[in-house]
Amino acid sequence: MEPEFHCLRCGQCCRHEGEVRLVDGEATAIAESLGLEPADFAEQFTRLREDRLGLSLTDHPDGSCIFLEGTPPSCRIQEAKPRQCREFPHSWRYENWVEICAAAQKPEL
């Protein structure tokens, strides 16, 4: 059993380079939350996935998510963010995520 995880919204997971893959209905939900037509959202904020089997969100030039903004960091699409993001680190994670995730850090004894 994995230990309980409480996200601190540090934004570190959103800074990791890689793909945020969109699944059925997510592009439409995000477009709606932004007040955009789905085609406009897709053109402005998505790219073809590396496996060419769907869409993923685009990144800022530094590799962070296009919807990560501000200080402290926040998700511009928090209410409509993709399942992949909502399920971190339970259903997906990347190598060394514990080393950069503030919620995963253990306090020194």
C-alpha positions in Angstrom: 0.0 0.0 0.0 1.3 3.4 -1.0 1.5 6.1 1.7 -1.2 8.8 1.6 -0.2 11.7 -0.7 -1.4 15.3 -0.2 -0.4 17.6 -3.1 1.1 21.0 -2.0 0.6 22.5 -5.4 4.3 23.4 -5.7 4.1 23.0 -9.5 7.2 20.9 -9.8 5.5 18.1 -11.5 4.2 20.6 -14.1 7.8 21.7 -14.8 8.9 18.2 -15.8 9.4 17.8 -19.6 7.3 15.2 -21.2 3.8 14.7 -22.6 0.5 15.5 -20.9 -1.6 13.2 -23.0 -5.3 14.2 -23.6 -7.9 11.5 -23.6 -11.5 11.5 -24.9 -13.4 14.6 -23.9 -10.5 16.4 -22.2 -9.7 18.8 -25.1 -13.4 19.9 -25.3 -13.6 20.3 -21.5 -10.5 22.4 -21.4 -11.6 24.5 -24.4 -14.9 25.1 -22.7 -13.2 26.2 -19.4 -11.1 28.7 -21.4 -14.0 30.0 -23.4 -12.6 28.7 -26.7 -13.9 26.6 -29.5 -12.4 23.1 -29.5 -10.6 23.7 -32.8 -9.1 27.0 -31.6 -7.9 25.3 -28.3 -6.4 22.5 -30.3 -4.5 24.9 -32.6 -3.2 27.1 -29.8 -2.5 24.6 -27.0 -1.9 21.1 -28.3 0.4 19.1 -30.5 0.3 15.6 -32.0 1.6 13.1 -29.4 4.9 11.4 -30.0 3.1 8.1 -30.8 0.9 10.0 -33.2 -2.2 8.5 -31.5 -3.8 11.7 -30.1 -3.0 15.1 -28.7 -0.9 16.4 -25.9 -0.6 19.8 -24.3 2.2 22.1 -25.6 4.9 23.4 -23.3 6.6 26.6 -22.5 10.1 26.9 -24.0 11.6 25.6 -20.7 9.6 22.4 -21.0 7.0 23.3 -18.3 3.3 22.9 -19.0 1.7 25.7 -21.0 -0.9 26.2 -18.3 1.5 26.6 -15.4 1.6 30.3 -14.4 2.3 32.7 -11.6 4.2 32.8 -8.4 3.2 30.9 -6.4 2.6 28.5 -9.3 -1.0 27.7 -10.3 -2.7 25.7 -13.0 -4.7 27.9 -15.3 -7.0 25.0 -16.1 -7.3 23.6 -12.5 -11.0 22.7 -12.8 -10.6 21.0 -16.2 -7.0 19.7 -16.0 -6.4 16.3 -17.7 -6.7 13.0 -15.8 -3.0 12.4 -16.2 -2.4 15.6 -14.1 -5.1 14.8 -11.5 -3.8 11.3 -11.0 -0.1 12.2 -10.3 1.6 10.4 -8.6 -0.9 7.6 -8.1 -1.5 6.4 -11.6 1.6 7.8 -13.3 4.9 9.3 -12.3 8.3 9.8 -13.8 11.8 8.8 -12.7 13.1 10.8 -9.7 9.7 12.6 -9.1 10.2 12.1 -5.3 13.3 14.2 -5.4 11.6 17.3 -6.8 8.0 17.0 -5.4 7.6 19.1 -2.2 4.8 16.8 -0.9 7.0 13.7 -1.3 9.9 15.2 0.8 10.2 13.7 4.2 11.0 16.1 7.0 14.3 15.5 8.7 14.1 13.9 12.1 
